Amino acid sequence: MTQSSLFQDQEAPAASPGTCKRVLVPFPVGKAYDYIVPDDMDVQAGDYVTVPLSGRDITGVVWGDATGDVNPKKLKLMIWRYDFAPMPSVQRKFIDWVADYTLAPKGSVLKMSLSAPSALEPPKPIKAYKPKVSAATGLSPQRKKVLEVLSDGLARRPSEIAELAGVSAGVVTGMADKGLLELVEIYSSAPCRKPDLSRPRANLSADQQIAADHLCDQVRAGQYAAALLDGVTGAGKTETYFEAVAEALKAGKQALILLPEIALSNAFLERFKSRFGCAPALWHSHLTPAQRRKTWRGVANGETKVVVGARSALFLPYADLGYIVVDEEHDPAYKQEDGGVIYHARDMAVVRAHLGEIPVTLVSATPSLETMHNAWNGRYDHLHLPDRFGGARLPEIETIDMRTDKPERQHFISPTLKKAVIETVRRGEQVLLFLNRRGYAPLTLCRTCGHRCECPRCTAWLVEHKGGANLQCHHCGFHMRRPLNCPECDDKDSLAACGPGVERIYEEAKSYFPDARIMVLASDTAEDNDTLRAMLDQVREGKVDIIIGTQIVAKGHHFPNLTCVGVIDADLGLTGGELRAAERTYQLLHQVAGRAGRAEKTGHVYLQTFMPDHRIMKALAHGARDAFLEAEAHEREQAHMPPYSRLAGIIIAGREEFEVIEVAKALGKTAPQGPTIQTLGPAPAPLARLRGRYRYRLLVRADKSVNIQKTIEGWIGAHKIPSNVRVYIDIDPQSFL
């Protein structure tokens, strides 16, 4: 295949032969393309350049010398080289490694690193002020505060000055009009304020200090090391690894802290500001284009020292990264399952640390079995914080047997939990009722004919939401008005809501506790970061008695007055036969339970379950986490499942079911089989139709000694896949939907 076969370029004047370089472009292509370097252009590996491709000028990265397998007379000239620090070699190695491991196109991986190409352009000047005078008589208190903020002589934007001084923007502009401030232009691309390493740190416990010293030693050593920071909820894990972050900053290095969800960042940012006196740079999908340009440029030129971000922050081109933290390392949100590259950010963070010869710390109160397996085998250092910070006690956990402690008909709160809520609110303390299910009800059913309201584009029931009286698909976003009559039999008023969502629990709580102040905290009610922050502030300020929440409130939040947690359906995650169902259910319930009693007041947790004798419920009630993990590990080993083997998921998807089935059958006939590798399937995926596409799956299981990527690449590559059918390869799958 020639280099231009994927992109039909318009004819361009032939370039005279000269020095040639390979350039990788941010498109789904598997290799870099050769281009001629103009005589007046000095180009090195890692430089950001503009090249012609498919009739457009595209920003790419020089990947090295040309391969020489294309006649130079057929090559095109590079157009432009950006006057910007080149992409570090470790970043290019990381992109190559991720592409090879995930079997994703190399250009698709580059796209994640080149996610703000306009940041390569010189930033536009920003209007800012600096002081003309250091002091003056007769100034108002507000103007004195402004001069105090500017006492370091740095020029700052008006909005930043006003925020730091706690005054209005009018005070700043008024001082400029009076000649007290001088208007200048600055070209800052990174946050103006740097972490203040002289600020006092938290008073660490003996266990925290031991762990912090170990992490700091790893940072000072300046070589690869991996550690698991394993501590109970509320143990002060964040304050512990902050010491290692500070150590990296002292050495002039950059630090990256990964969080699984942006919802966790609000409480985290306050703790970061308290420790370092400023906010870190953020990186997530909700940033504006201007914010993305600013952060990307600051990271790439080394001005930005600390980044807190979602999984994609791992792929930013750090100028001098010295330390990585993966907080809540067990969280499923670290797995990217859509898009051009399917990867697990936790695992890739360990790889990035290894390639960069820097330390990485994985943090969790409920570590994943894969991470614990690495700790047991000595691949990761295991640092343990067994006690809550400041003498706070772990909550008491009690199971409620729903077979005997039955709620009222069409209700879901048991008498025991109802009584506990009443007593807690009466004491002036707060309650969390947890149910990991959005909306009012997960299913709308006709009581006459049995018709179920299903999404027309997905193999999924429509979830009923009270807001707008509509039915929604939580997979593709389809929604419709709730019909008055059954669509199947046309019977009037026969449709019934089946099962509870958080809206239904809210309705029940309002009837049981009419005088309580109740809030629903879910992604439907906290649609953006500002709304979520305001709702969390209401909880912390004691303006809410009962929180009814989904997993958005299950982790990372500290509510000192929250002493009672009731899990409405503790069995919810145990259905479906997922490989990690038990592990994830334990993790989620443990994290939810950890919201209770985080200050001086004792917490109590109630798990409503129809399986009180299940090993998960017993492990939670008796605090037997390690015994649970050991039993889970034994079962996985007996079944020859990860972490004792390798898995790869093959997903075939397309709009025509017949074509999808034919491709799946063809792949199944030649699938790798043998004593060290087996392929299961093909079979319809549990979500057999998703967003209008039919889906079939195969599952490859291999011994850890097998090069599963090479095997799959040869197997899939031998087949000609129709253009309207996609084959996705998921190395180390976390979900099997």
ZAMARGU-4260 file (C-alpha; in steps of 0.2 Angstrom, whole numbers, plus 5000, padded with zeros to 4 digits):
<rodrens>
0) 5000/5000/5000 | 5007/5017/4995 | 5008/5031/5007 | 4994/5041/4998 | 4982/5027/4996
5) 4973/5031/5012 | 4972/5050/5007 | 4970/5055/4989 | 4980/5070/4988 | 4978/5084/4975
10) 4992/5085/4963 | 5006/5096/4969 | 5022/5101/4961 | 5036/5088/4962 | 5049/5093/4975
15) 5067/5092/4972 | 5075/5078/4981 | 5083/5083/4997 | 5083/5078/5016 | 5068/5068/5020
20) 5059/5065/5037 | 5045/5054/5043 | 5030/5064/5049 | 5016/5057/5059 | 4999/5065/5057
25) 4984/5064/5069 | 4973/5053/5059 | 4969/5035/5060 | 4985/5029/5050 | 4997/5016/5055
30) 5013/5024/5051 | 5022/5041/5048 | 5023/5048/5030 | 5039/5054/5021 | 5041/5072/5017
35) 5055/5082/5010 | 5063/5095/5021 | 5065/5112/5012 | 5083/5118/5011 | 5080/5133/5022
40) 5071/5123/5036 | 5081/5115/5050 | 5070/5100/5056 | 5074/5088/5070 | 5064/5073/5077
45) 5050/5079/5088 | 5047/5095/5079 | 5029/5101/5076 | 5027/5104/5057 | 5014/5108/5044
50) 5013/5096/5029 | 5001/5094/5015 | 4989/5080/5016 | 4973/5076/5007 | 4972/5094/5000
55) 4974/5102/5017 | 4988/5108/5028 | 4989/5097/5043 | 4999/5099/5059 | 5010/5084/5063
60) 5026/5078/5072 | 5042/5073/5064 | 5045/5055/5069 | 5063/5052/5063 | 5072/5050/5046
65) 5063/5044/5031 | 5062/5025/5027 | 5067/5028/5009 | 5054/5016/5002 | 5046/5029/4992
70) 5054/5038/4977 | 5059/5056/4983 | 5052/5063/4967 | 5034/5058/4973 | 5036/5066/4990
75) 5030/5083/4995 | 5038/5097/5004 | 5035/5101/5022 | 5027/5118/5023 | 5031/5125/5040
80) 5040/5121/5056 | 5033/5128/5072 | 5045/5138/5083 | 5040/5128/5098 | 5049/5115/5110
85) 5049/5098/5101 | 5039/5084/5108 | 5050/5074/5120 | 5057/5057/5114 | 5049/5049/5129
90) 5032/5055/5123 | 5035/5048/5105 | 5041/5031/5112 | 5025/5031/5123 | 5014/5034/5108
95) 5023/5020/5098 | 5021/5008/5113 | 5002/5012/5116 | 4998/5010/5098 | 5007/4993/5097
100) 4999/4987/5113 | 4981/4992/5109 | 4983/4988/5091 | 4976/5006/5087 | 4982/5017/5073
105) 4998/5026/5078 | 4990/5042/5071 | 4975/5040/5083 | 4986/5039/5098 | 4995/5055/5092
110) 4979/5064/5091 | 4977/5062/5110 | 4993/5071/5112 | 4990/5084/5099 | 4973/5088/5106
115) 4975/5107/5105 | 4986/5110/5089 | 4981/5129/5089 | 4991/5130/5105 | 5007/5129/5094
120) 5003/5147/5088 | 5011/5161/5098 | 4998/5166/5111 | 4989/5183/5108 | 4994/5197/5120
125) 4983/5198/5136 | 4980/5215/5144 | 4986/5215/5162 | 4991/5228/5175 | 5007/5230/5186
130) 5009/5243/5200 | 5016/5260/5196 | 5018/5264/5214 | 5022/5252/5229 | 5012/5262/5241
135) 5002/5278/5242 | 4993/5288/5256 | 4974/5289/5258 | 4970/5273/5249 | 4954/5263/5252
140) 4956/5246/5260 | 4951/5238/5243 | 4965/5248/5234 | 4977/5243/5247 | 4973/5225/5244
145) 4976/5227/5226 | 4993/5234/5229 | 4997/5219/5241 | 4992/5207/5228 | 5004/5215/5215
150) 5018/5218/5228 | 5028/5204/5219 | 5029/5216/5204 | 5021/5203/5192 | 5008/5209/5179
155) 4992/5201/5181 | 4975/5201/5172 | 4961/5212/5179 | 4950/5197/5183 | 4964/5188/5192
160) 4969/5204/5202 | 4951/5206/5207 | 4949/5188/5213 | 4965/5187/5223 | 4961/5204/5231
165) 4943/5200/5234 | 4937/5216/5226 | 4927/5221/5210 | 4934/5223/5193 | 4929/5241/5194
170) 4941/5244/5209 | 4956/5238/5197 | 4951/5249/5182 | 4948/5264/5194 | 4966/5262/5200
175) 4972/5262/5182 | 4963/5278/5178 | 4971/5286/5194 | 4988/5281/5188 | 4991/5269/5202
180) 4992/5254/5189 | 5001/5253/5173 | 4993/5244/5158 | 5004/5231/5150 | 5003/5216/5138
185) 5008/5199/5143 | 5009/5183/5134 | 5007/5170/5148 | 5000/5153/5143 | 5002/5145/5159
190) 4993/5148/5176 | 5001/5164/5183 | 5003/5157/5201 | 5015/5144/5205 | 5014/5131/5219
195) 5020/5138/5235 | 5031/5125/5243 | 5034/5135/5259 | 5016/5133/5265 | 5014/5122/5280
200) 5009/5104/5276 | 4996/5094/5285 | 5001/5085/5302 | 5004/5068/5296 | 5001/5052/5307
205) 5015/5040/5310 | 5009/5028/5296 | 5006/5043/5284 | 5024/5049/5287 | 5032/5032/5284
210) 5022/5031/5267 | 5026/5049/5262 | 5045/5047/5266 | 5045/5031/5255 | 5036/5040/5240
215) 5048/5055/5242 | 5063/5044/5242 | 5056/5036/5225 | 5054/5054/5218 | 5072/5059/5223
220) 5079/5043/5216 | 5074/5049/5199 | 5070/5031/5192 | 5055/5020/5189 | 5046/5014/5204
225) 5028/5009/5207 | 5019/5009/5223 | 5002/5005/5229 | 4996/5018/5242 | 4982/5007/5250
230) 4972/5015/5264 | 4955/5015/5272 | 4943/5028/5267 | 4947/5044/5276 | 4965/5039/5280
235) 4973/5054/5272 | 4980/5046/5257 | 4979/5063/5247 | 4989/5072/5260 | 5002/5058/5260
240) 5005/5058/5241 | 5005/5078/5241 | 5022/5076/5250 | 5029/5067/5235 | 5021/5080/5223
245) 5030/5093/5233 | 5046/5084/5231 | 5045/5083/5212 | 5041/5101/5212 | 5057/5105/5222
250) 5067/5096/5209 | 5059/5107/5195 | 5049/5092/5188 | 5031/5092/5183 | 5018/5081/5192
255) 5002/5073/5185 | 4988/5068/5196 | 4974/5057/5187 | 4956/5057/5194 | 4943/5045/5187
260) 4930/5058/5186 | 4929/5077/5185 | 4915/5076/5198 | 4929/5072/5211 | 4939/5087/5207
265) 4929/5100/5217 | 4934/5093/5234 | 4951/5089/5228 | 4955/5106/5222 | 4951/5114/5239
270) 4963/5102/5247 | 4976/5106/5234 | 4974/5125/5236 | 4976/5122/5255 | 4992/5113/5253
275) 5000/5123/5238 | 4992/5140/5239 | 4985/5139/5221 | 4975/5129/5209 | 4983/5116/5198
280) 4980/5116/5179 | 4965/5105/5174 | 4963/5094/5159 | 4946/5086/5155 | 4933/5086/5141
285) 4923/5101/5148 | 4937/5113/5146 | 4934/5128/5133 | 4945/5128/5118 | 4955/5143/5126
290) 4957/5133/5142 | 4964/5118/5132 | 4976/5129/5122 | 4982/5137/5138 | 4985/5121/5148
295) 4992/5111/5133 | 5005/5125/5129 | 5010/5127/5148 | 5012/5108/5149 | 5022/5107/5133
300) 5034/5121/5137 | 5036/5117/5155 | 5028/5132/5163 | 5014/5122/5170 | 5020/5111/5185
305) 5005/5101/5191 | 4991/5094/5180 | 4975/5087/5188 | 4965/5078/5175 | 4955/5064/5168
310) 4962/5049/5159 | 4967/5059/5143 | 4978/5070/5153 | 4991/5056/5153 | 4994/5059/5134
315) 4999/5078/5136 | 5017/5081/5129 | 5025/5085/5146 | 5041/5094/5145 | 5049/5086/5160
320) 5037/5074/5169 | 5044/5068/5186 | 5029/5060/5195 | 5012/5052/5192 | 4998/5048/5204
325) 4983/5038/5199 | 4970/5041/5212 | 4955/5029/5214 | 4966/5017/5203 | 4952/5004/5204
330) 4939/5015/5196 | 4931/5008/5179 | 4931/5026/5172 | 4950/5024/5168 | 4945/5012/5154
335) 4942/5021/5138 | 4930/5010/5128 | 4925/5021/5114 | 4934/5031/5101 | 4949/5027/5090
340) 4960/5020/5105 | 4954/5008/5118 | 4965/5009/5133 | 4966/5008/5152 | 4974/5024/5159
345) 4980/5016/5175 | 4990/5003/5165 | 4996/5016/5153 | 5002/5027/5167 | 5013/5013/5173
350) 5020/5011/5156 | 5023/5030/5154 | 5032/5030/5171 | 5043/5016/5166 | 5048/5024/5149
355) 5051/5040/5157 | 5061/5032/5172 | 5050/5041/5185 | 5039/5035/5200 | 5021/5031/5199
360) 5009/5029/5214 | 4992/5020/5213 | 4980/5025/5226 | 4964/5017/5233 | 4955/5011/5248
365) 4949/4996/5237 | 4963/4991/5225 | 4959/4982/5210 | 4963/4963/5210 | 4976/4966/5196
370) 4985/4980/5207 | 4984/4969/5222 | 4992/4954/5212 | 5006/4965/5207 | 5009/4971/5225
375) 5008/4953/5232 | 5021/4948/5219 | 5033/4962/5223 | 5031/4972/5207 | 5023/4986/5217
380) 5028/4993/5234 | 5014/4991/5246 | 5011/5006/5257 | 4997/5003/5270 | 4987/5016/5280
385) 4975/5006/5291 | 4967/5019/5301 | 4957/5035/5298 | 4965/5052/5300 | 4963/5061/5316
390) 4956/5047/5326 | 4940/5045/5316 | 4933/5028/5317 | 4927/5017/5303 | 4908/5016/5302
395) 4898/5001/5308 | 4891/4991/5294 | 4875/4981/5296 | 4865/4970/5283 | 4846/4971/5282
400) 4838/4955/5276 | 4825/4961/5264 | 4817/4944/5264 | 4811/4947/5282 | 4813/4966/5285
405) 4801/4970/5271 | 4796/4987/5265 | 4778/4992/5262 | 4770/4987/5245 | 4778/4997/5231
410) 4791/5005/5243 | 4809/5001/5244 | 4815/5008/5261 | 4814/4994/5274 | 4807/4998/5292
415) 4825/4997/5300 | 4832/5009/5288 | 4817/5021/5289 | 4819/5021/5308 | 4838/5024/5307
420) 4835/5039/5295 | 4822/5047/5307 | 4834/5045/5322 | 4848/5052/5312 | 4839/5068/5306
425) 4832/5070/5323 | 4850/5072/5330 | 4853/5085/5317 | 4865/5074/5307 | 4864/5069/5289
430) 4859/5054/5279 | 4864/5047/5262 | 4852/5035/5253 | 4862/5027/5239 | 4855/5019/5223
435) 4866/5018/5208 | 4852/5020/5196 | 4847/5037/5188 | 4829/5042/5184 | 4812/5036/5192
440) 4811/5018/5186 | 4822/5007/5175 | 4808/4999/5166 | 4790/5004/5160 | 4779/4989/5158
445) 4761/4986/5152 | 4751/4977/5165 | 4739/4971/5152 | 4750/4963/5138 | 4767/4964/5146
450) 4774/4976/5133 | 4791/4984/5138 | 4796/5001/5132 | 4812/4998/5123 | 4825/5009/5114
455) 4823/5008/5095 | 4842/5010/5093 | 4849/4999/5107 | 4845/4982/5116 | 4840/4992/5132
460) 4824/4997/5141 | 4820/5015/5142 | 4822/5023/5159 | 4807/5033/5165 | 4811/5051/5171
465) 4799/5061/5180 | 4806/5077/5174 | 4797/5081/5157 | 4788/5064/5160 | 4799/5056/5147
470) 4807/5039/5143 | 4826/5040/5140 | 4840/5028/5134 | 4855/5030/5145 | 4866/5022/5131
475) 4862/5032/5115 | 4852/5047/5122 | 4836/5043/5113 | 4820/5050/5122 | 4802/5051/5120
480) 4786/5056/5129 | 4779/5043/5141 | 4764/5037/5131 | 4746/5037/5139 | 4741/5021/5131
485) 4751/5005/5129 | 4760/5006/5111 | 4756/4987/5109 | 4738/4984/5115 | 4732/5002/5116
490) 4726/4999/5134 | 4723/5015/5143 | 4733/5019/5159 | 4740/5001/5159 | 4759/5007/5159
495) 4767/5004/5176 | 4784/5010/5182 | 4794/4994/5188 | 4809/4996/5200 | 4816/5011/5209
500) 4828/5025/5203 | 4834/5039/5213 | 4819/5050/5208 | 4807/5036/5215 | 4817/5035/5231
505) 4815/5054/5233 | 4796/5052/5231 | 4796/5039/5244 | 4807/5049/5256 | 4796/5064/5254
510) 4782/5054/5260 | 4791/5046/5275 | 4801/5061/5280 | 4790/5077/5275 | 4799/5089/5286
515) 4817/5084/5280 | 4827/5094/5267 | 4830/5082/5253 | 4842/5083/5238 | 4844/5071/5223
520) 4862/5071/5218 | 4865/5063/5201 | 4872/5067/5184 | 4854/5072/5179 | 4853/5085/5193
525) 4871/5091/5193 | 4873/5094/5174 | 4889/5104/5175 | 4903/5107/5187 | 4897/5123/5194
530) 4880/5116/5198 | 4888/5101/5207 | 4900/5112/5217 | 4885/5122/5223 | 4875/5107/5228
535) 4890/5099/5237 | 4892/5116/5246 | 4874/5115/5252 | 4877/5098/5259 | 4893/5103/5268
540) 4885/5119/5275 | 4871/5108/5283 | 4857/5114/5272 | 4852/5097/5267 | 4846/5083/5279
545) 4845/5068/5267 | 4855/5066/5251 | 4848/5053/5238 | 4863/5050/5227 | 4871/5039/5213
550) 4889/5035/5211 | 4893/5053/5209 | 4893/5055/5228 | 4900/5038/5232 | 4919/5043/5233
555) 4931/5057/5236 | 4919/5068/5246 | 4920/5073/5264 | 4904/5077/5273 | 4908/5079/5292
560) 4890/5078/5298 | 4885/5063/5287 | 4884/5049/5299 | 4871/5037/5291 | 4872/5028/5274
565) 4858/5017/5268 | 4861/5007/5252 | 4844/5004/5244 | 4849/4989/5233 | 4866/4982/5238
570) 4863/4967/5226 | 4862/4978/5211 | 4879/4975/5203 | 4879/4956/5206 | 4868/4952/5191
575) 4874/4949/5173 | 4888/4937/5175 | 4902/4950/5172 | 4920/4944/5177 | 4922/4958/5189
580) 4905/4960/5195 | 4909/4954/5213 | 4925/4965/5214 | 4916/4981/5208 | 4901/4978/5219
585) 4913/4977/5234 | 4922/4992/5229 | 4907/5003/5226 | 4899/4998/5242 | 4915/5000/5252
590) 4917/5018/5244 | 4899/5022/5248 | 4901/5016/5266 | 4916/5027/5268 | 4906/5043/5267
595) 4899/5039/5284 | 4907/5045/5301 | 4922/5054/5293 | 4924/5066/5308 | 4922/5064/5326
600) 4904/5057/5325 | 4902/5038/5323 | 4895/5032/5306 | 4883/5018/5303 | 4880/5010/5286
605) 4864/4999/5282 | 4865/4987/5267 | 4848/4982/5260 | 4851/4965/5252 | 4841/4949/5248
610) 4858/4939/5249 | 4865/4943/5267 | 4875/4928/5267 | 4884/4932/5251 | 4903/4934/5253
615) 4903/4952/5248 | 4890/4957/5261 | 4900/4947/5274 | 4916/4954/5269 | 4909/4972/5271
620) 4901/4969/5287 | 4916/4961/5295 | 4929/4972/5287 | 4937/4957/5278 | 4943/4965/5262
625) 4959/4955/5261 | 4950/4939/5263 | 4938/4944/5250 | 4952/4948/5238 | 4961/4932/5241
630) 4945/4922/5238 | 4942/4932/5222 | 4960/4929/5216 | 4958/4910/5219 | 4942/4909/5209
635) 4950/4919/5195 | 4965/4907/5195 | 4954/4892/5194 | 4945/4899/5180 | 4961/4904/5171
640) 4955/4922/5170 | 4965/4939/5173 | 4977/4942/5181 | 4982/4924/5178 | 4979/4925/5159
645) 4977/4938/5145 | 4960/4943/5137 | 4956/4952/5122 | 4938/4957/5116 | 4934/4957/5097
650) 4918/4967/5093 | 4911/4967/5076 | 4898/4981/5073 | 4888/4988/5058 | 4871/4994/5053
655) 4866/4979/5043 | 4864/4964/5055 | 4867/4951/5041 | 4884/4958/5036 | 4889/4959/5054
660) 4885/4940/5056 | 4894/4936/5041 | 4910/4944/5046 | 4909/4937/5064 | 4907/4919/5057
665) 4922/4922/5045 | 4932/4927/5060 | 4926/4913/5070 | 4931/4900/5058 | 4949/4906/5058
670) 4950/4911/5076 | 4966/4906/5086 | 4964/4890/5095 | 4977/4879/5104 | 4983/4873/5121
675) 4989/4891/5126 | 4976/4901/5117 | 4957/4899/5115 | 4944/4910/5106 | 4926/4910/5112
680) 4912/4915/5101 | 4906/4923/5090 | 4890/4927/5099 | 4878/4942/5100 | 4885/4955/5112
685) 4874/4957/5128 | 4870/4974/5121 | 4867/4967/5104 | 4862/4983/5096 | 4870/5000/5102
690) 4866/5017/5094 | 4859/5008/5079 | 4873/4996/5076 | 4872/4978/5078 | 4886/4970/5088
695) 4894/4953/5089 | 4908/4948/5100 | 4922/4935/5101 | 4933/4933/5117 | 4952/4928/5116
700) 4960/4920/5131 | 4978/4916/5131 | 4992/4911/5143 | 5003/4926/5149 | 5017/4919/5139
705) 5008/4922/5122 | 5010/4938/5112 | 4992/4941/5110 | 4994/4957/5100 | 5004/4948/5087
710) 4992/4934/5086 | 4977/4945/5084 | 4985/4956/5072 | 4989/4942/5060 | 4972/4934/5062
715) 4961/4949/5059 | 4973/4956/5046 | 4971/4941/5035 | 4952/4945/5033 | 4945/4958/5021
720) 4933/4968/5031 | 4919/4977/5022 | 4920/4996/5023 | 4903/4997/5032 | 4908/4985/5046
725) 4920/4990/5060 | 4930/4978/5070 | 4936/4984/5087 | 4950/4976/5097 | 4949/4978/5116
730) 4965/4972/5124 | 4962/4968/5142 | 4943/4971/5142 | 4935/4978/5158 | 4917/4976/5152
735) 4909/4963/5141 | 4894/4972/5135
</rodrens>
